Amino acid sequence: MSKEIDLMLPRYEVIADYPDSTRQVGQIITIDANKTKEWIESHCAFFEKYPHLFKKLAWYEHRDVEDLPKYLNNAIHEVGTGEKEIFKVVKYGHPFYVQDCAIPHWSFYAYPEWNPDEGFPMIYFEPATEQEYNAYNNISNTKNNDDEK
């Protein structure tokens, strides 16, 4: 399994103590990618049944910058050029607290290759692979060449 796929596995933070708990408040629970789809779904359903005990984390929350992907896909929202695209990240900014969204949380700014001076909050992106990036660029270059004719 690739690092980018691992980044998308559900994770939960323990946000409150509960009777007979073996987990500590603040502990991050990572779902095991080697389990069956049914096992993963049942465990996620358990954690999501108790939102007062477990907070579902965004894929980038509580990550180190070095664990973040080299490529991102703005499949969630159209930002930047206004079109859906896969791009290379030039750098990530320091974590900051996002308050102006449905669920306030810590995030990073991603600085894309097409605008390395302006960062965008990670809430807009999903991880992408180098293969997806190369395929996207091949399609984009073909489309641009067709447009020029």
Beta strands, then each sheet from edge to edge (+ up, - down):
strand 1: 11-14
strand 2: 28-30
strand 3: 54-56
strand 4: 71-73
strand 5: 86-92
strand 6: 96-98
strand 7: 105-107
strand 8: 109-112
strand 9: 120-121
strand 10: 126-128
sheet 1: 2+ 1- 3+
sheet 2: 9+ 8- 5+ 4- 10+
sheet 3: 6+ 7-
end
